């Protein structure tokens, strides 16, 4: 039996940050003690004043394999995850070929992932216009839940779902007991906005922002609240960008509806007023909005209306971002930032004078609960997997492309000065990343719900 004792003066536990010893036996946490307490037979890993956080969980990652590994892939995405302190990722069901809308497609994904993953992973299934018969089989096959789009997702093989189709699908989702993750924008407000932009200059960020008004999100979220109330199934709003929806979401939660919400690091770090024209690396959907909106999203996190933070890592080859033309209309809408989500979030917290403890709640415990992994992931606690990240919150650095580690080293964060650096990442007690280097071989496994 392999026995390890992890020590630090700053271990982030569910009850707070404190000096502690984490005893690990064969990849699981055996016990946690305040202070220093190392029994005989344990190898000691003493990290001094560096922080030990629970391994982070990212429930919104586009890995794109099989079928589009020229965009990303299991090997590169999970290496980037390990470098960023993530020990579990959950893969989105679109941008791969075939899309994960059937059990057969899920099995192809599993074959593609075999032997390539540096961290643990799970899969979301997809709910599209015509796959209601596949919802229950996907649940039986072990997906963590489902993802759907209320607008065209930019991928022809993953069709959007309208209200009538939602009403056909939701009874199946409710019976599964799994959450439905929703890209919440409606096409009506988008079409109305587009009608007023004839002849507009699409190299201007203001044009792109005007094309994705708050109302598209707000109306979609109101629809999902109404359907959540009617069908009593778990609904999760992904990548919330509009703070105008916070009040209605708060009211829905107060009503006891099973609805949860995430936002993303880029909505909490960047602001529309700071985005240069032609800066298509910043394009995502929904869009990055203004400074006041950003501050309100932080408030939503702090008050608990927003449950968690996920990266929405959506990579693509550089040419798809239209860096040569700066045309927001033509550029791929997605921000890649899996390996830097932790320092980006810590930088934002530090600027606001807030403590590190919140990150464990928003980026480990909350996502683990959403994905049905809350009995083994997301906390430093006895009987949990020994997933931990050793983090230095007191160092700053200027991000370079070489520190990204995913397939295409492009990101709007390159050149930003960030606080906090991942020093070591452990998955089930195995060190998979240490000071810029990776383990000799991948050892991540699939987690089936």
C-alpha positions in Angstrom: 0.0 0.0 0.0 1.3 3.5 -0.9 0.9 5.9 2.0 1.6 9.6 1.6 1.3 12.5 4.0 0.7 15.9 2.4 1.5 18.9 4.7 1.1 22.6 4.4 0.4 25.6 6.6 -2.4 26.5 4.2 -4.7 23.6 3.3 -8.1 24.6 2.0 -10.6 22.3 3.7 -14.4 22.6 3.7 -14.2 24.3 7.1 -11.6 26.8 6.0 -7.9 27.3 5.3 -5.5 26.0 8.0 -2.3 24.1 8.8 -3.1 20.5 8.2 -1.9 17.0 7.3 -3.7 15.0 4.6 -3.0 11.3 4.9 -3.4 9.4 1.6 -3.6 5.6 1.2 -3.6 4.1 -2.3 -5.0 7.2 -4.0 -7.7 8.0 -1.5 -7.7 10.4 1.4 -7.6 8.3 4.6 -7.9 11.2 7.1 -7.2 14.9 7.6 -5.6 16.3 10.7 -5.2 19.9 11.8 -1.5 20.6 12.4 1.4 18.3 11.7 0.8 14.6 12.3 2.7 12.0 10.3 2.4 8.3 11.4 5.1 5.8 10.7 5.2 4.3 7.2 4.1 7.5 5.4 6.2 9.3 2.8 6.1 13.0 3.6 5.4 15.7 1.0 5.8 18.9 2.9 4.8 22.0 0.8 5.5 24.5 3.5 3.5 27.7 3.1 2.2 26.8 -0.4 -1.5 26.3 -0.5 -3.1 22.9 -1.0 -6.4 23.1 -2.8 -8.8 20.3 -3.7 -8.2 19.2 -7.3 -10.3 21.5 -9.5 -13.2 20.2 -11.6 -14.1 21.8 -14.9 -17.6 20.9 -16.1 -17.4 22.8 -19.4 -14.6 21.7 -21.7 -14.8 21.2 -25.4 -12.2 18.4 -26.1 -13.4 17.9 -29.7 -12.2 14.2 -30.0 -13.0 12.1 -32.0 -13.3 13.9 -35.3 -11.8 17.4 -34.7 -8.5 16.6 -33.0 -7.0 19.4 -35.1 -8.9 21.7 -32.8 -8.0 19.9 -29.5 -8.0 16.3 -28.2 -7.9 14.3 -25.0 -4.1 14.3 -24.8 -3.6 18.0 -25.2 -6.8 19.1 -23.3 -6.1 17.0 -20.2 -2.4 18.0 -20.2 -3.6 21.7 -20.1 -6.0 20.7 -17.4 -3.3 19.2 -15.2 -1.1 22.3 -15.7 -4.0 24.4 -14.5 -4.8 22.4 -11.4 -7.8 20.6 -12.8 -8.0 16.9 -11.8 -11.3 16.2 -13.5 -12.9 17.6 -16.7 -16.3 16.9 -18.2 -16.4 16.9 -22.0 -19.1 18.7 -24.0 -21.1 16.6 -26.5 -20.5 18.9 -29.6 -17.6 19.9 -31.8 -16.6 16.2 -31.9 -17.6 13.9 -34.7 -19.9 12.2 -34.2 -21.6 14.4 -31.6 -22.4 12.6 -28.3 -26.1 12.2 -28.8 -26.2 8.4 -28.9 -24.6 5.6 -26.9 -22.8 4.5 -30.1 -21.2 8.0 -30.3 -20.3 7.9 -26.6 -18.5 4.5 -27.1 -16.5 6.0 -29.9 -15.5 8.8 -27.6 -14.4 6.3 -25.0 -12.3 4.5 -27.5 -10.7 7.8 -28.6 -9.9 8.8 -24.9 -8.3 5.4 -23.9 -4.8 5.8 -22.7 -4.5 9.5 -23.5 -5.8 11.4 -20.4 -3.6 13.1 -17.8 -6.6 13.7 -15.5 -9.9 12.0 -14.9 -12.8 12.8 -17.2 -16.5 12.3 -17.7 -18.9 13.0 -20.6 -22.1 15.0 -21.1 -24.6 13.6 -23.5 -26.5 15.8 -25.9 -30.2 16.7 -26.3 -31.0 17.7 -29.8 -34.1 18.1 -31.8 -34.7 14.5 -32.7 -32.9 12.2 -30.1 -35.5 11.9 -27.3 -35.3 8.1 -27.6 -31.6 8.2 -26.8 -31.9 10.2 -23.5 -32.5 7.2 -21.3 -29.9 5.0 -22.9 -27.3 7.7 -22.5 -28.1 7.9 -18.8 -27.8 4.1 -18.5 -24.5 4.3 -20.3 -23.1 6.7 -17.7 -23.2 10.2 -19.0 -23.1 12.9 -16.3 -26.1 14.8 -17.8 -27.1 16.5 -21.0 -26.4 19.7 -22.9 -28.7 21.5 -25.3 -28.7 24.7 -27.3 -31.7 27.0 -27.8 -30.0 28.6 -30.8 -27.9 27.3 -33.7 -24.6 26.2 -32.0 -22.3 26.8 -35.0 -22.1 23.0 -35.6 -24.4 21.5 -38.1 -24.5 18.0 -36.5 -25.7 19.3 -33.2 -29.1 20.8 -33.8 -30.7 23.4 -31.7 -33.9 22.5 -29.7 -37.0 24.7 -29.7 -39.6 24.9 -27.0 -41.8 22.2 -28.5 -38.9 19.8 -28.7 -37.9 20.7 -25.2 -41.3 19.7 -23.9 -40.9 16.3 -25.6 -37.4 15.8 -24.1 -37.9 17.1 -20.6 -40.0 14.2 -19.3 -37.2 11.8 -20.3 -34.6 14.1 -18.7 -36.6 14.3 -15.5 -36.9 10.5 -15.3 -33.1 10.2 -15.7 -32.5 12.3 -12.6 -29.7 14.0 -14.5 -29.3 17.8 -15.1 -29.9 19.5 -18.4 -27.3 22.1 -19.2 -28.6 24.9 -21.4 -27.0 27.4 -23.7 -29.5 30.1 -22.9 -30.0 32.5 -25.8 -33.1 32.8 -27.9 -33.0 33.5 -31.6 -35.8 36.2 -31.6 -33.8 38.9 -29.9 -30.7 38.0 -31.9 -32.6 38.3 -35.2 -34.1 41.6 -34.1 -30.6 42.9 -33.2 -29.2 41.7 -36.5 -31.9 43.6 -38.4 -30.5 46.8 -37.0 -26.9 46.1 -37.9 -27.1 46.1 -41.7 -23.9 47.7 -43.0 -22.2 47.7 -39.6 -18.4 47.5 -39.2 -17.8 43.9 -37.9 -14.2 44.7 -36.9 -15.7 46.8 -34.0 -16.3 44.9 -30.8 -19.3 47.2 -30.2 -21.0 45.8 -33.3 -20.5 42.2 -32.1 -21.8 43.1 -28.6 -24.9 44.8 -30.1 -25.6 41.6 -32.0 -25.9 39.5 -28.8 -28.2 41.7 -26.5 -28.9 40.8 -22.9 -32.5 40.1 -23.9 -31.5 37.0 -25.7 -30.2 35.5 -22.5 -32.9 36.9 -20.2 -35.7 35.6 -22.3 -34.1 32.2 -22.6 -33.5 31.9 -18.9 -37.1 32.9 -18.2 -38.3 30.1 -20.5 -36.0 27.6 -18.7 -37.3 28.7 -15.3 -40.8 28.2 -16.4 -40.0 24.8 -17.8 -38.1 23.9 -14.7 -41.1 24.7 -12.6 -43.4 22.7 -14.9 -41.3 19.6 -15.2 -39.4 19.7 -12.0 -36.2 18.6 -13.6 -32.7 19.8 -12.8 -31.7 22.7 -15.1 -28.2 24.2 -15.3 -27.6 27.5 -17.1 -24.1 27.5 -18.6 -21.8 30.5 -19.1 -24.1 33.2 -17.8 -22.9 36.5 -19.1 -25.8 38.9 -18.5 -26.2 40.1 -14.9 -29.7 41.2 -15.9 -30.8 37.6 -15.3 -29.6 37.4 -11.7 -32.7 38.7 -10.1 -35.0 36.1 -11.8 -32.5 33.3 -11.0 -32.4 34.4 -7.4 -36.2 34.3 -7.2 -36.3 30.9 -8.8 -33.8 29.6 -6.3 -35.8 31.1 -3.4 -38.9 29.3 -4.8 -37.0 26.0 -4.4 -36.7 25.3 -8.1 -33.8 22.9 -9.0 -31.9 25.4 -11.2 -28.2 26.1 -11.0 -25.9 28.6 -12.8 -22.3 28.9 -13.9 -20.3 31.8 -15.2 -16.8 31.8 -16.7 -13.4 33.4 -15.9 -13.5 35.6 -19.0 -16.8 37.2 -18.0 -15.3 38.0 -14.6 -11.9 39.2 -15.8 -12.5 41.1 -19.1 -14.9 44.0 -19.8 -16.3 45.2 -23.1 -14.9 48.7 -22.6 -11.4 47.3 -22.6 -11.7 45.1 -25.7 -9.9 46.6 -28.8 -11.6 46.6 -32.2 -10.4 43.5 -34.2 -9.5 41.6 -31.0 -11.3 38.4 -32.2 -9.6 36.3 -29.5 -12.2 37.8 -27.2 -15.2 36.6 -29.2 -17.4 34.2 -27.3 -21.2 33.6 -27.1 -22.8 35.0 -25.0 -20.4 38.0 -25.3 -18.2 39.7 -22.7 -20.3 42.6 -21.5 -19.4 45.9 -19.6 -17.6 46.7 -16.4 -20.8 47.2 -14.4 -22.1 43.9 -15.6 -18.8 42.2 -14.6 -19.1 43.6 -11.1 -22.7 42.3 -10.8 -21.6 38.8 -11.8 -19.0 38.9 -9.0 -21.8 39.9 -6.7 -23.9 37.0 -8.0 -21.0 34.6 -7.1 -20.5 36.1 -3.7 -24.2 35.9 -2.8 -24.6 32.4 -4.1 -27.0 33.1 -7.0 -24.2 31.8 -9.3 -23.1 28.3 -8.1 -19.8 27.7 -9.9 -17.2 28.8 -12.4 -16.3 26.7 -15.4 -13.9 27.6 -18.2 -16.0 26.9 -21.3 -12.6 26.0 -22.9 -13.6 26.2 -26.6 -10.4 26.0 -28.7 -10.0 26.1 -32.5 -7.2 26.4 -35.0 -5.8 30.0 -35.1 -7.1 30.7 -38.6 -10.7 30.2 -37.4 -10.3 33.2 -35.1 -9.8 35.5 -38.2 -6.8 37.2 -36.6 -5.8 38.5 -40.0 -9.0 40.4 -40.6 -10.3 41.1 -37.1 -13.9 40.3 -38.3 -16.0 39.4 -35.3 -18.9 38.1 -37.5 -16.7 35.5 -39.2 -14.5 34.5 -36.3 -15.1 31.3 -34.2 -16.8 32.1 -31.0 -14.9 30.5 -28.2 -12.2 31.4 -25.7 -9.4 28.9 -24.8 -8.2 29.2 -21.2 -8.3 25.9 -19.4 -4.8 26.0 -18.1 -5.1 29.5 -16.7 -8.6 29.6 -15.1 -7.2 29.3 -11.6 -4.8 32.2 -11.7 -7.3 34.3 -13.6 -9.9 33.7 -10.9 -7.4 34.3 -8.1 -6.3 37.5 -9.7 -9.9 38.7 -9.6 -10.4 37.6 -6.0 -7.1 39.3 -4.9 -8.1 42.6 -6.5 -11.3 42.5 -4.5 -9.5 41.6 -1.2 -11.2 38.2 -1.0 -9.9 34.9 0.3 -8.8 31.9 -1.6 -11.3 29.6 0.1 -14.1 30.6 -2.4 -12.2 29.0 -5.3 -12.6 25.6 -3.8 -16.3 26.1 -3.6 -16.7 27.6 -7.1 -14.2 25.5 -9.0 -14.1 22.2 -7.2 -17.0 21.4 -4.9 -19.7 23.1 -7.0 -18.8 21.5 -10.3 -18.3 18.1 -8.7 -21.8 18.3 -7.4 -23.2 19.3 -10.8 -21.5 16.3 -12.5 -22.7 13.8 -9.8 -19.2 13.4 -8.4 -19.6 14.9 -5.0 -18.9 11.7 -3.1 -15.4 11.4 -4.4 -14.3 14.7 -6.0 -14.1 18.4 -5.1 -13.1 18.3 -1.4 -10.1 17.5 0.8 -11.9 15.0 3.0 -11.7 11.4 4.2 -12.8 8.8 1.6 -12.5 11.3 -1.3 -10.0 10.8 -4.1 -6.6 12.2 -3.3 -6.9 15.0 -5.9 -5.0 18.0 -4.9 -3.3 21.1 -6.4 -0.4 22.8 -4.8 -0.7 26.5 -5.5 1.5 29.5 -4.8 -0.9 32.5 -4.5 1.8 35.0 -3.7 3.7 35.0 -7.0 2.8 37.0 -10.1 3.7 36.3 -13.7 3.1 37.5 -17.2 1.4 34.7 -19.2 3.2 33.4 -22.3 2.0 31.1 -25.0 4.3 28.4 -23.8 2.4 28.2 -20.5 -0.9 27.2 -22.2 -0.2 23.5 -23.0 -3.3 22.9 -25.1 -3.0 22.2 -28.8 -3.1 25.8 -30.2 -1.3 28.2 -28.0 -3.6 31.2 -28.5 -5.5 33.0 -25.8 -6.7 36.5 -24.9 -4.9 36.0 -21.6 -1.4 35.9 -23.2 0.5 39.0 -22.0 -1.7 39.5 -18.9 -0.1 39.8 -15.5 -1.7 37.2 -13.3 -1.4 36.1 -9.7 -0.9 32.6 -8.5 0.9 29.7 -10.0 0.2 25.9 -10.0 3.2 24.1 -8.7 2.0 20.5 -8.5 -1.1 18.6 -9.5 -2.0 15.2 -8.0 -4.7 12.9 -9.4 -5.6 10.1 -6.9 -2.3 10.6 -5.2 -0.2 10.4 -8.4 1.8 13.5 -9.3 0.8 14.4 -12.9 2.3 17.9 -13.1 5.2 19.5 -11.3 6.8 22.9 -12.0 6.2 22.9 -15.7 6.8 19.2 -16.4 4.4 16.3 -16.7 4.4 12.7 -15.5 6.0 10.1 -17.8 2.6 8.7 -18.9 -1.1 9.6 -18.5 -3.1 7.8 -15.9 -6.5 9.5 -16.0 -9.7 7.5 -16.1 -13.3 7.9 -17.1 -15.8 8.5 -14.4 -19.3 7.1 -15.2 -22.3 8.4 -13.3 
